[in-house]
């Protein structure tokens, strides 16, 4: 560290000044895009990783909800998920759908996803930060990318579909 920065400080003043600069550097570097957001890292069911460039991404989010009949889940996906990009299907006993959910993110206001419901497991993967008509990017996992907003939007979908399926409404 360049001592000229603290040349006017002596004794404890120099030590405090150096400590402040070092602490500031550590805090700022923790916000980098290669560091997973502590908020998202502490959420249950979240799997993070790194993309090909080494940046933190959210690979999948899984919620545990009350199990329901797969045919009910398919009906409820259609009625409870506004941003479906096709008709939900049943494959190997699981309900599957693709869609977009509103979530304020760094590059857009939507998170795109593939949803698989098998028993009590609601798994969202192939997560991307997607615009309405523009390019999409892997969902950033750093604090800067605000992945907790995507988490909240996907949790809301899991809650609505599960609530609908377990209560027989559509």
Secondary structure, 3 states (H helix, E strand, C coil): CCHHHHCCCCCHHHHHHHHHHHHHHHHHHHCCCCCCCHHHHCCCCEEEEECCCCCEEEEEEEEECCCCCHHHHHHHHHHHCCCECCCCEEECCEEEEEEEEECCCCCCCEEEEEEEEECCEEEEEEEEEECCCCCEEECECCHHHCHHHHHHHHHHHHHHHHHHHHHCCC
